[in-house]
């Protein structure tokens, strides 16, 4: 059922019209799907919505929104590399206020950036050096984001209000999500 003022789905479905329709009318809720299927759905939506887009900031904003709304996380967003090998700065996100800057090697985001690998923390209270941006956060996953030239450009940070919220399936799914930046993003 659509709301007042909702647009009808385009009958001539050019990818641009379909993407506009999807962005305005549909936000996938994949919370009850098996992880593999959920990430396949989100990746399919990302591909359609970002078709023809090469702006990494627009992609970060879109991906953060789709993942956040689709999975119902506490916080979902990107920290961009502001100074290579030294400093991350807040990028597009969904949720409460994020930390504005994080040094490489500090907290979960800085560790993932410095080590250029995905970091899953089952219980942030047990992670030495955890940076608390939102005290409701109980677990976290941070995935490095690389561009076409294989340079680290950001990390995707997702927080949950539950401990042990992220699995190896989430890692695989989110690592696939950020592949957009290697395939279609700019260098």
Backbone as a printed PyTorch tensor [residue, N CA C, xyz], in Angstrom:
tensor([[[  0.8480,  -1.1730,   0.0000],
         [  0.0000,   0.0000,   0.0000],
         [  0.8890,   1.2300,   0.0000]],

        [[  0.6120,   2.1760,  -0.8840],
         [  1.4550,   3.3660,  -0.9510],
         [  0.8380,   4.4960,  -0.1440]],

        [[  1.6760,   5.4480,   0.1800],
         [  1.2250,   6.5850,   0.9700],
         [  0.7640,   7.7060,   0.0420]],

        [[  0.0040,   8.6890,   0.5480],
         [ -0.4510,   9.7960,  -0.2900],
         [  0.7380,  10.4880,  -0.9460]],

        [[  0.6290,  10.7630,  -2.2110],
         [  1.6920,  11.4420,  -2.9350],
         [  2.7620,  10.4980,  -3.4570]],

        [[  2.6200,   9.1960,  -3.1980],
         [  3.6130,   8.2380,  -3.6700],
         [  3.5330,   8.1370,  -5.1810]],

        [[  4.6850,   7.9530,  -5.7860],
         [  4.7390,   7.8050,  -7.2310],
         [  4.4820,   6.3600,  -7.6210]],

        [[  3.8360,   6.1720,  -8.7400],
         [  3.6160,   4.8230,  -9.2560],
         [  4.9440,   4.2960,  -9.7980]],

        [[  5.1010,   2.9730,  -9.7350],
         [  6.3020,   2.3850, -10.2900],
         [  6.3370,   2.6650, -11.7880]],

        [[  7.4760,   3.1410, -12.3020],
         [  7.5490,   3.4600, -13.7200],
         [  7.2240,   2.2390, -14.5820]],

        [[  6.4440,   2.4570, -15.6500],
         [  6.1210,   1.3460, -16.5390],
         [  7.2450,   1.1150, -17.5370]],

        [[  7.9090,   2.1600, -17.9630],
         [  9.0990,   1.9920, -18.8050],
         [ 10.2920,   2.0650, -17.8630]],

        [[ 10.7470,   0.9260, -17.4470],
         [ 11.7250,   0.8470, -16.3640],
         [ 13.1530,   1.0480, -16.8520]],

        [[ 13.5110,   2.2800, -17.1770],
         [ 14.9290,   2.5290, -17.4020],
         [ 15.5900,   2.3970, -16.0460]],

        [[ 16.8630,   2.0820, -16.0420],
         [ 17.5330,   1.8790, -14.7540],
         [ 17.4900,   3.1390, -13.9070]],

        [[ 17.5700,   4.3010, -14.5240],
         [ 17.5280,   5.5530, -13.7610],
         [ 16.1630,   5.7500, -13.1150]],

        [[ 15.0930,   5.5020, -13.8640],
         [ 13.7520,   5.6470, -13.3080],
         [ 13.5030,   4.6250, -12.1980]],

        [[ 13.9690,   3.3900, -12.4300],
         [ 13.7830,   2.3580, -11.4190],
         [ 14.5730,   2.6970, -10.1560]],

        [[ 15.7850,   3.2030, -10.3210],
         [ 16.5950,   3.5930,  -9.1640],
         [ 15.9170,   4.7120,  -8.3940]],

        [[ 15.3740,   5.7010,  -9.1030],
         [ 14.6550,   6.7810,  -8.4290],
         [ 13.4610,   6.2330,  -7.6620]],

        [[ 12.7410,   5.3110,  -8.2860],
         [ 11.5910,   4.6970,  -7.6260],
         [ 12.0300,   3.9490,  -6.3700]],

        [[ 13.0770,   3.1330,  -6.5120],
         [ 13.5610,   2.3680,  -5.3670],
         [ 13.9740,   3.2770,  -4.2220]],

        [[ 14.6920,   4.3410,  -4.5340],
         [ 15.1840,   5.2210,  -3.4830],
         [ 14.0340,   5.9150,  -2.7820]],

        [[ 12.9980,   6.2750,  -3.5230],
         [ 11.8920,   7.0180,  -2.9390],
         [ 10.8820,   6.1150,  -2.2340]],

        [[ 10.7270,   4.8990,  -2.7040],
         [  9.6200,   4.0820,  -2.2440],
         [  9.9830,   2.8120,  -1.4810]],

        [[ 11.1600,   2.2790,  -1.7080],
         [ 11.4580,   0.9690,  -1.1510],
         [ 12.7620,   1.0080,  -0.3590]],

        [[ 12.6780,   0.6400,   0.8810],
         [ 13.8680,   0.3520,   1.6670],
         [ 13.7210,  -1.0800,   2.1220]],

        [[ 14.6330,  -1.9100,   1.6810],
         [ 14.5390,  -3.3240,   2.0110],
         [ 14.6820,  -3.5550,   3.5100]],

        [[ 13.8720,  -4.4410,   4.0250],
         [ 14.0160,  -4.9210,   5.3900],
         [ 14.4320,  -6.3800,   5.2670]],

        [[ 15.7070,  -6.6490,   5.5240],
         [ 16.2380,  -8.0010,   5.3390],
         [ 16.5470,  -8.6860,   6.6660]],

        [[ 16.0320,  -8.1350,   7.7490],
         [ 16.3640,  -8.6180,   9.0980],
         [ 16.0030, -10.0730,   9.3280]],

        [[ 14.9490, -10.5580,   8.7100],
         [ 14.4920, -11.9220,   8.9650],
         [ 14.9800, -12.9310,   7.9370]],

        [[ 15.8110, -12.4950,   6.9990],
         [ 16.3340, -13.4010,   5.9860],
         [ 17.6330, -14.0460,   6.4610]],

        [[ 17.9450, -15.2300,   5.9520],
         [ 19.2770, -15.7900,   6.2170],
         [ 20.3330, -14.8040,   5.6960]],

        [[ 21.4770, -14.7390,   6.3630],
         [ 22.4940, -13.7290,   6.0440],
         [ 22.8750, -13.7220,   4.5670]],

        [[ 23.1370, -14.8890,   3.9880],
         [ 23.5410, -14.9400,   2.5830],
         [ 22.4910, -14.2810,   1.6890]],

        [[ 21.2390, -14.6070,   1.9150],
         [ 20.1370, -14.0450,   1.1250],
         [ 19.9770, -12.5530,   1.3910]],

        [[ 20.1150, -12.1430,   2.6410],
         [ 19.9820, -10.7220,   3.0010],
         [ 21.0260,  -9.8820,   2.2790]],

        [[ 22.2740, -10.3290,   2.3170],
         [ 23.3280,  -9.5570,   1.6550],
         [ 23.1800,  -9.5810,   0.1340]],

        [[ 22.6860, -10.6800,  -0.4200],
         [ 22.4290, -10.7270,  -1.8580],
         [ 21.3730,  -9.6920,  -2.2430]],

        [[ 20.3140,  -9.5800,  -1.4320],
         [ 19.2640,  -8.5830,  -1.6890],
         [ 19.8090,  -7.1640,  -1.5930]],

        [[ 20.5790,  -6.8930,  -0.5520],
         [ 21.1420,  -5.5460,  -0.3670],
         [ 22.1060,  -5.2170,  -1.5000]],

        [[ 22.9570,  -6.1590,  -1.8760],
         [ 23.8910,  -5.9100,  -2.9760],
         [ 23.1710,  -5.6710,  -4.2930]],

        [[ 22.0880,  -6.3850,  -4.5220],
         [ 21.3110,  -6.1650,  -5.7450],
         [ 20.7130,  -4.7570,  -5.7440]],

        [[ 20.1920,  -4.3250,  -4.5960],
         [ 19.6260,  -2.9810,  -4.5230],
         [ 20.7150,  -1.9260,  -4.6980]],

        [[ 21.8740,  -2.1380,  -4.0950],
         [ 22.9860,  -1.1980,  -4.2490],
         [ 23.3600,  -1.0680,  -5.7280]],

        [[ 23.4550,  -2.1900,  -6.4170],
         [ 23.8250,  -2.1700,  -7.8320],
         [ 22.8360,  -1.3630,  -8.6660]],

        [[ 21.5520,  -1.5440,  -8.3980],
         [ 20.5310,  -0.8150,  -9.1600],
         [ 20.5510,   0.6700,  -8.8140]],

        [[ 20.5860,   0.9770,  -7.5460],
         [ 20.5040,   2.3710,  -7.1120],
         [ 21.7410,   3.1600,  -7.5350]],

        [[ 22.8970,   2.5250,  -7.4910],
         [ 24.1360,   3.2470,  -7.8100],
         [ 24.5710,   3.1100,  -9.2620]],

        [[ 23.7380,   2.4980, -10.0980],
         [ 24.0940,   2.3680, -11.5090],
         [ 24.3650,   3.7490, -12.1070]],

        [[ 25.5120,   3.9030, -12.7440],
         [ 25.8830,   5.1620, -13.3840],
         [ 26.5120,   6.1780, -12.4430]],

        [[ 26.6160,   5.8570, -11.1760],
         [ 27.1960,   6.7750, -10.1870],
         [ 28.6780,   6.4370, -10.0150]],

        [[ 29.5180,   7.4640,  -9.9670],
         [ 30.9440,   7.2360,  -9.7230],
         [ 31.4510,   8.0530,  -8.5340]],

        [[ 30.5560,   8.7290,  -7.8440],
         [ 30.9180,   9.5740,  -6.7100],
         [ 30.9730,   8.7190,  -5.4430]],

        [[ 32.1740,   8.5570,  -4.8440],
         [ 32.2700,   7.6800,  -3.6730],
         [ 31.5010,   8.1990,  -2.4580]],

        [[ 31.3490,   9.5110,  -2.3070],
         [ 30.6070,  10.0400,  -1.1560],
         [ 29.1140,   9.7280,  -1.3210]],

        [[ 28.5890,   9.9020,  -2.5220],
         [ 27.1920,   9.5400,  -2.7820],
         [ 26.9840,   8.0460,  -2.5410]],

        [[ 27.9530,   7.2380,  -2.9570],
         [ 27.8580,   5.7920,  -2.7440],
         [ 27.8950,   5.4600,  -1.2530]],

        [[ 28.7770,   6.1250,  -0.5150],
         [ 28.8540,   5.8730,   0.9300],
         [ 27.5300,   6.2130,   1.6100]],

        [[ 26.9530,   7.3460,   1.2440],
         [ 25.6780,   7.7570,   1.8470],
         [ 24.5820,   6.7440,   1.5320]],

        [[ 24.5280,   6.3090,   0.2960],
         [ 23.5060,   5.3580,  -0.1360],
         [ 23.6900,   3.9990,   0.5380]],

        [[ 24.9200,   3.5150,   0.5350],
         [ 25.2010,   2.2150,   1.1440],
         [ 24.9200,   2.2530,   2.6440]],

        [[ 25.3380,   3.3220,   3.3100],
         [ 25.0690,   3.4340,   4.7510],
         [ 23.5660,   3.3780,   5.0150]],

        [[ 22.7890,   4.1030,   4.2310],
         [ 21.3380,   4.1050,   4.4140],
         [ 20.7120,   2.7530,   4.1580]],

        [[ 21.1130,   2.1000,   3.0660],
         [ 20.5210,   0.8040,   2.7290],
         [ 20.8770,  -0.2730,   3.7530]],

        [[ 22.1290,  -0.3120,   4.1740],
         [ 22.5420,  -1.3180,   5.1540],
         [ 21.8990,  -1.0330,   6.5140]],

        [[ 21.8940,   0.2340,   6.9060],
         [ 21.3330,   0.6030,   8.2060],
         [ 19.8440,   0.2640,   8.2890]],

        [[ 19.1010,   0.6930,   7.2950],
         [ 17.6640,   0.4410,   7.2940],
         [ 17.3500,  -1.0350,   7.0700]],

        [[ 18.1060,  -1.6760,   6.2010],
         [ 17.8480,  -3.0760,   5.8860],
         [ 18.0570,  -4.0100,   7.0590]],

        [[ 19.1030,  -3.7440,   7.8460],
         [ 19.4460,  -4.6370,   8.9460],
         [ 19.0430,  -4.1030,  10.3140]],

        [[ 18.7070,  -2.8230,  10.4040],
         [ 18.2760,  -2.2490,  11.6790],
         [ 19.3870,  -2.1040,  12.6960]],

        [[ 20.5780,  -1.7590,  12.2380],
         [ 21.7070,  -1.6010,  13.1510],
         [ 21.5760,  -0.3370,  13.9870]],

        [[ 22.3650,  -0.2570,  15.0400],
         [ 22.4070,   0.9260,  15.9020],
         [ 23.0790,   2.0900,  15.1770]],

        [[ 24.1820,   1.8200,  14.4960],
         [ 24.9460,   2.8580,  13.8030],
         [ 25.6130,   2.2200,  12.5970]],

        [[ 25.5310,   2.8910,  11.4590],
         [ 26.1280,   2.3940,  10.2280],
         [ 26.7300,   3.5690,   9.4950]],

        [[ 28.0040,   3.5000,   9.1810],
         [ 28.5880,   4.6070,   8.4360],
         [ 30.0290,   4.3820,   8.0610]],

        [[ 30.5480,   5.4040,   7.4170],
         [ 31.9130,   5.3590,   6.9040],
         [ 32.7820,   6.3790,   7.6190]],

        [[ 33.9970,   5.9790,   7.8670],
         [ 35.0590,   6.9070,   8.2540],
         [ 36.0190,   6.9380,   7.0800]],

        [[ 36.1940,   8.1280,   6.5080],
         [ 37.0430,   8.3000,   5.3330],
         [ 38.4980,   8.5250,   5.7440]],

        [[ 39.4180,   8.1010,   4.9080],
         [ 40.8220,   8.3780,   5.1540],
         [ 41.0510,   9.8550,   4.8670]],

        [[ 41.3720,  10.6200,   5.9130],
         [ 41.6310,  12.0500,   5.7640],
         [ 43.1240,  12.3060,   5.5470]],

        [[ 43.9440,  11.5740,   6.2710],
         [ 45.3990,  11.6360,   6.1260],
         [ 45.8730,  10.1870,   6.0330]],

        [[ 46.3700,   9.7640,   4.8580],
         [ 46.7460,   8.3580,   4.6970],
         [ 47.6690,   7.8590,   5.8120]],

        [[ 47.3150,   6.6750,   6.3180],
         [ 48.0560,   5.9900,   7.3800],
         [ 48.0890,   6.7430,   8.7050]],

        [[ 47.2600,   7.7970,   8.8360],
         [ 47.2770,   8.5770,  10.0780],
         [ 45.9050,   8.8690,  10.6540]],

        [[ 44.9380,   9.2780,   9.8190],
         [ 43.6950,   9.8130,  10.3770],
         [ 42.4720,   9.4610,   9.5400]],

        [[ 41.4190,   8.9920,  10.2510],
         [ 40.0950,   8.7870,   9.6590],
         [ 39.2020,   9.9400,  10.0920]],

        [[ 38.3020,  10.3570,   9.1960],
         [ 37.3420,  11.4180,   9.5180],
         [ 35.9470,  10.9340,   9.1370]],

        [[ 34.9780,  11.3380,   9.9370],
         [ 33.5940,  10.9130,   9.7320],
         [ 33.1440,  11.1760,   8.2960]],

        [[ 32.4310,  10.2130,   7.7560],
         [ 31.8310,  10.3340,   6.4370],
         [ 30.3360,  10.1390,   6.5700]],

        [[ 29.6720,   9.7990,   5.4870],
         [ 28.2210,   9.5710,   5.5500],
         [ 27.8750,   8.4420,   6.5140]],

        [[ 26.8110,   8.6660,   7.3010],
         [ 26.4030,   7.6530,   8.2780],
         [ 24.9290,   7.7910,   8.6090]],

        [[ 24.4240,   6.7570,   9.2980],
         [ 23.0660,   6.7100,   9.8250],
         [ 23.1850,   6.3700,  11.3040]],

        [[ 22.4980,   7.1180,  12.1540],
         [ 22.5410,   6.8650,  13.5850],
         [ 22.8470,   8.1350,  14.3410]],

        [[ 23.2010,   7.9680,  15.6130],
         [ 23.5160,   9.1140,  16.4550],
         [ 24.8680,   9.6970,  16.0550]],

        [[ 25.2010,  10.8310,  16.6560],
         [ 26.4590,  11.5060,  16.3430],
         [ 27.6280,  10.5360,  16.4530]],

        [[ 28.4820,  10.5340,  15.4360],
         [ 29.6710,   9.6940,  15.4500],
         [ 30.8800,  10.4860,  15.9100]],

        [[ 31.9370,   9.7950,  16.2450],
         [ 33.2000,  10.4640,  16.5540],
         [ 33.6670,  11.1680,  15.2750]],

        [[ 34.1870,  12.3620,  15.3880],
         [ 34.5620,  13.1200,  14.2010],
         [ 35.8630,  12.6460,  13.5810]],

        [[ 36.8390,  12.3070,  14.3960],
         [ 38.1270,  11.8440,  13.8830],
         [ 38.6250,  10.6770,  14.7260]],

        [[ 39.2920,   9.7370,  14.0540],
         [ 39.8650,   8.5720,  14.7240],
         [ 41.2590,   8.3400,  14.1450]],

        [[ 42.2830,   8.3400,  14.9730],
         [ 43.6280,   8.0490,  14.4760],
         [ 43.7580,   6.5810,  14.0610]],

        [[ 44.5580,   6.3290,  13.0430],
         [ 44.8750,   4.9510,  12.6700],
         [ 45.4510,   4.2510,  13.8930]],

        [[ 45.0430,   3.0140,  14.1090],
         [ 45.5450,   2.2190,  15.2170],
         [ 44.7740,   2.3920,  16.5120]],

        [[ 43.8090,   3.3270,  16.5620],
         [ 43.0280,   3.5710,  17.7840],
         [ 41.6110,   3.0590,  17.5920]],

        [[ 41.0960,   2.3850,  18.6090],
         [ 39.7290,   1.8730,  18.5370],
         [ 39.5890,   0.8130,  17.4600]],

        [[ 38.3760,   0.3690,  17.2520],
         [ 38.1120,  -0.6830,  16.2700],
         [ 38.3270,  -0.1560,  14.8520]],

        [[ 37.8350,   1.0520,  14.5650],
         [ 37.9850,   1.6240,  13.2260],
         [ 39.4510,   1.8670,  12.8840]],

        [[ 40.1700,   2.4660,  13.8110],
         [ 41.5810,   2.7390,  13.5650],
         [ 42.4100,   1.4730,  13.4240]],

        [[ 42.0380,   0.4250,  14.1630],
         [ 42.7250,  -0.8610,  14.0480],
         [ 42.4710,  -1.4770,  12.6730]],

        [[ 41.2100,  -1.4870,  12.2350],
         [ 40.8830,  -2.0380,  10.9110],
         [ 41.6020,  -1.2680,   9.8110]],

        [[ 41.6890,   0.0560,   9.9540],
         [ 42.3690,   0.8760,   8.9500],
         [ 43.8690,   0.5890,   8.9380]],

        [[ 44.4850,   0.5590,  10.1140],
         [ 45.9260,   0.3400,  10.2010],
         [ 46.3150,  -1.0460,   9.6900]],

        [[ 45.4840,  -2.0330,  10.0000],
         [ 45.7960,  -3.4160,   9.6180],
         [ 45.1880,  -3.8030,   8.2780]],

        [[ 44.3570,  -2.9170,   7.7160],
         [ 43.7100,  -3.1430,   6.4190],
         [ 43.0050,  -4.5010,   6.3640]],

        [[ 42.2530,  -4.7640,   7.4360],
         [ 41.4990,  -6.0180,   7.5110],
         [ 40.2160,  -5.7760,   8.2900]],

        [[ 39.2430,  -6.6490,   8.0730],
         [ 37.9850,  -6.5780,   8.8100],
         [ 38.2130,  -6.9830,  10.2540]],

        [[ 37.5980,  -6.2200,  11.1560],
         [ 37.6870,  -6.5190,  12.5860],
         [ 36.2650,  -6.6840,  13.1150]],

        [[ 36.0060,  -7.8210,  13.7590],
         [ 34.7340,  -8.0770,  14.4290],
         [ 35.0030,  -8.0890,  15.9240]],

        [[ 34.2260,  -7.3050,  16.6600],
         [ 34.3400,  -7.2690,  18.1150],
         [ 33.0040,  -7.7310,  18.6860]],

        [[ 33.0260,  -8.8990,  19.3330],
         [ 31.7980,  -9.4710,  19.8870],
         [ 31.2650,  -8.6840,  21.0770]],

        [[ 32.1620,  -8.1000,  21.8610],
         [ 31.7790,  -7.3330,  23.0480],
         [ 32.7490,  -6.1650,  23.1710]],

        [[ 32.2790,  -4.9670,  22.8480],
         [ 33.1720,  -3.8030,  22.8380],
         [ 33.7480,  -3.5030,  24.2150]],

        [[ 33.0930,  -3.9270,  25.2870],
         [ 33.6170,  -3.7080,  26.6360],
         [ 34.9170,  -4.4870,  26.8530]],

        [[ 35.1430,  -5.5060,  26.0380],
         [ 36.3390,  -6.3440,  26.1710],
         [ 37.4130,  -5.9940,  25.1400]],

        [[ 37.1830,  -4.9530,  24.3460],
         [ 38.1640,  -4.5450,  23.3310],
         [ 39.0080,  -3.4140,  23.9030]],

        [[ 40.2600,  -3.6990,  24.1400],
         [ 41.1590,  -2.7000,  24.7140],
         [ 41.2610,  -1.4960,  23.7780]],

        [[ 40.9940,  -0.3270,  24.3140],
         [ 41.0910,   0.8870,  23.5170],
         [ 39.8410,   1.2310,  22.7320]],

        [[ 38.7390,   0.5390,  23.0030],
         [ 37.4990,   0.8550,  22.3000],
         [ 37.1430,   2.3190,  22.5050]],

        [[ 36.7470,   2.9890,  21.4350],
         [ 36.3210,   4.3860,  21.4950],
         [ 34.7980,   4.3830,  21.5680]],

        [[ 34.2420,   4.9010,  22.6410],
         [ 32.7960,   4.8930,  22.8240],
         [ 32.1880,   6.1660,  22.2500]],

        [[ 31.5770,   6.0290,  21.0870],
         [ 30.8390,   7.1540,  20.4950],
         [ 29.3830,   7.1140,  20.9580]],

        [[ 28.8420,   5.9080,  21.1090],
         [ 27.4710,   5.7210,  21.5830],
         [ 27.5170,   4.6510,  22.6740]],

        [[ 27.1660,   4.9980,  23.8970],
         [ 27.2720,   4.0280,  24.9960],
         [ 26.3500,   2.8150,  24.8500]],

        [[ 25.4000,   2.8650,  23.9350],
         [ 24.5160,   1.7110,  23.7230],
         [ 25.1850,   0.6210,  22.8910]],

        [[ 26.2970,   0.9480,  22.2360],
         [ 26.9860,  -0.0160,  21.3830],
         [ 27.5260,  -1.1720,  22.2100]],

        [[ 27.2460,  -2.3990,  21.7420],
         [ 27.7020,  -3.6000,  22.4510],
         [ 28.6370,  -4.4610,  21.5980]],

        [[ 28.4760,  -4.3960,  20.2670],
         [ 29.3790,  -5.1200,  19.3760],
         [ 29.5540,  -4.3010,  18.1080]],

        [[ 30.6000,  -4.6580,  17.3400],
         [ 30.9680,  -3.8120,  16.2150],
         [ 31.6780,  -4.6410,  15.1470]],

        [[ 31.4890,  -4.2500,  13.9020],
         [ 32.2560,  -4.7950,  12.7900],
         [ 32.7450,  -3.6140,  11.9700]],

        [[ 34.0060,  -3.6640,  11.5670],
         [ 34.5890,  -2.6110,  10.7460],
         [ 35.2730,  -3.2760,   9.5540]],

        [[ 34.9030,  -2.8140,   8.3480],
         [ 35.3790,  -3.3990,   7.1010],
         [ 36.1720,  -2.3440,   6.3280]],

        [[ 37.4110,  -2.6580,   5.9180],
         [ 38.1740,  -1.6910,   5.1320],
         [ 37.5810,  -1.5300,   3.7350]],

        [[ 37.6950,  -0.3220,   3.2040],
         [ 37.1540,   0.0080,   1.8770],
         [ 38.3170,   0.4520,   0.9980]],

        [[ 38.4930,  -0.2400,  -0.1240],
         [ 39.5830,   0.0570,  -1.0490],
         [ 39.0270,   0.5490,  -2.3800]],

        [[ 39.7870,   1.4220,  -3.0610],
         [ 39.3700,   1.8960,  -4.3810],
         [ 39.9620,   1.0120,  -5.4790]],

        [[ 39.7680,   1.4140,  -6.7420],
         [ 40.2640,   0.6360,  -7.8750],
         [ 41.7670,   0.4180,  -7.8270]],

        [[ 42.4840,   1.3950,  -7.2980],
         [ 43.9450,   1.3070,  -7.2150],
         [ 44.4020,   0.5350,  -5.9760]],

        [[ 43.4610,  -0.0580,  -5.2520],
         [ 43.7320,  -0.8410,  -4.0370],
         [ 44.2440,   0.0140,  -2.8850]],

        [[ 43.9370,   1.3140,  -2.9080],
         [ 44.2680,   2.1980,  -1.7920],
         [ 43.1190,   2.2090,  -0.8000]],

        [[ 43.4400,   2.2060,   0.4970],
         [ 42.4170,   2.3300,   1.5210],
         [ 41.8310,   3.7340,   1.4570]],

        [[ 40.5040,   3.8260,   1.2730],
         [ 39.8580,   5.1450,   1.2000],
         [ 38.9250,   5.3890,   2.3780]],

        [[ 38.5480,   4.3100,   3.0890],
         [ 37.5870,   4.4590,   4.1870],
         [ 37.4810,   3.1330,   4.9250]],

        [[ 36.6940,   3.1540,   5.9990],
         [ 36.2450,   1.9200,   6.6430],
         [ 34.7370,   2.0420,   6.8150]],

        [[ 34.0570,   0.9140,   6.6880],
         [ 32.6260,   0.8340,   6.9650],
         [ 32.4890,   0.3200,   8.3900]],

        [[ 31.8590,   1.1150,   9.2460],
         [ 31.7290,   0.8080,  10.6700],
         [ 30.2580,   0.5640,  10.9770]],

        [[ 29.9770,  -0.5650,  11.6190],
         [ 28.6040,  -0.8840,  12.0030],
         [ 28.5960,  -1.3150,  13.4650]],

        [[ 27.7180,  -0.6770,  14.2330],
         [ 27.5670,  -0.9860,  15.6580],
         [ 26.1920,  -1.5980,  15.9000]],

        [[ 26.1490,  -2.5070,  16.8760],
         [ 24.8930,  -3.1190,  17.3040],
         [ 24.6980,  -2.8810,  18.7910]],

        [[ 23.4500,  -2.8780,  19.2190],
         [ 23.1480,  -2.7600,  20.6440],
         [ 23.1150,  -4.1390,  21.3210]],

        [[ 23.5280,  -5.1790,  20.5890],
         [ 23.5900,  -6.5410,  21.1310],
         [ 25.0320,  -7.0540,  21.0450]],

        [[ 25.4770,  -7.8090,  22.0420],
         [ 26.7830,  -8.4600,  21.9310],
         [ 26.6740,  -9.5930,  20.9130]],

        [[ 27.8000,  -9.9640,  20.3500],
         [ 27.8910, -11.0890,  19.4060],
         [ 26.9250, -10.9360,  18.2290]],

        [[ 26.7240,  -9.7200,  17.7670],
         [ 25.7450,  -9.4790,  16.6970],
         [ 26.2830,  -9.8140,  15.3060]],

        [[ 27.6040,  -9.8550,  15.1430],
         [ 28.1870, -10.0190,  13.8120],
         [ 28.9310, -11.3450,  13.6970]],

        [[ 28.7720, -11.9680,  12.5320],
         [ 29.3420, -13.2900,  12.2820],
         [ 30.2720, -13.2390,  11.0740]],

        [[ 30.8670, -14.3830,  10.7800],
         [ 31.6780, -14.4980,   9.5650],
         [ 30.8170, -14.2570,   8.3200]],

        [[ 29.5320, -14.6120,   8.3930],
         [ 28.6260, -14.3520,   7.2630],
         [ 28.4430, -12.8500,   7.0570]],

        [[ 28.3590, -12.0990,   8.1420],
         [ 28.2790, -10.6410,   8.0220],
         [ 29.5700, -10.0940,   7.4180]],

        [[ 30.6930, -10.6080,   7.8680],
         [ 31.9640, -10.1650,   7.3120],
         [ 31.9940, -10.3930,   5.8050]],

        [[ 31.6570, -11.6000,   5.3640],
         [ 31.6630, -11.9060,   3.9310],
         [ 30.6770, -11.0110,   3.1800]],

        [[ 29.4880, -10.8300,   3.7410],
         [ 28.4760, -10.0060,   3.0830],
         [ 28.8890,  -8.5500,   2.9740]],

        [[ 29.4290,  -8.0030,   4.0580],
         [ 29.8330,  -6.5910,   4.0480],
         [ 31.0770,  -6.3640,   3.1990]],

        [[ 31.9780,  -7.3360,   3.1780],
         [ 33.1380,  -7.2090,   2.2880],
         [ 32.6850,  -7.1930,   0.8360]],

        [[ 31.6120,  -7.8980,   0.5270],
         [ 31.0390,  -7.8500,  -0.8170],
         [ 30.3800,  -6.4940,  -1.0660]],

        [[ 29.6880,  -5.9570,  -0.0830],
         [ 29.0360,  -4.6410,  -0.2200],
         [ 30.0480,  -3.5830,  -0.6160]],

        [[ 31.2030,  -3.5430,   0.0400],
         [ 32.1750,  -2.4750,  -0.2350],
         [ 32.9690,  -2.7050,  -1.5110]],

        [[ 32.7610,  -3.8290,  -2.1740],
         [ 33.4210,  -4.0600,  -3.4650],
         [ 32.9810,  -3.0490,  -4.5130]],

        [[ 31.8500,  -2.3760,  -4.2890],
         [ 31.4110,  -1.3350,  -5.2300],
         [ 32.5500,  -0.3490,  -5.4770]],

        [[ 33.2810,  -0.0010,  -4.4520],
         [ 34.3240,   1.0160,  -4.5690],
         [ 35.5030,   0.5280,  -5.4050]],

        [[ 35.7340,  -0.7640,  -5.4470],
         [ 36.7790,  -1.3280,  -6.3190],
         [ 36.2960,  -1.4650,  -7.7550]],

        [[ 35.0380,  -1.8120,  -7.9140],
         [ 34.5040,  -2.0590,  -9.2650],
         [ 34.0680,  -0.7940,  -9.9700]],

        [[ 33.3220,   0.0550,  -9.2760],
         [ 32.7310,   1.1900,  -9.9390],
         [ 33.1900,   2.5470,  -9.4180]],

        [[ 33.8240,   2.5450,  -8.2750],
         [ 34.2750,   3.8160,  -7.7100],
         [ 35.4340,   4.3960,  -8.4920]],

        [[ 35.7370,   5.6280,  -8.2160],
         [ 36.8600,   6.2780,  -8.8820],
         [ 38.1380,   5.9970,  -8.1050]],

        [[ 39.2780,   6.2350,  -8.7430],
         [ 40.5690,   5.9830,  -8.0680],
         [ 40.9040,   7.0420,  -7.1130]]])
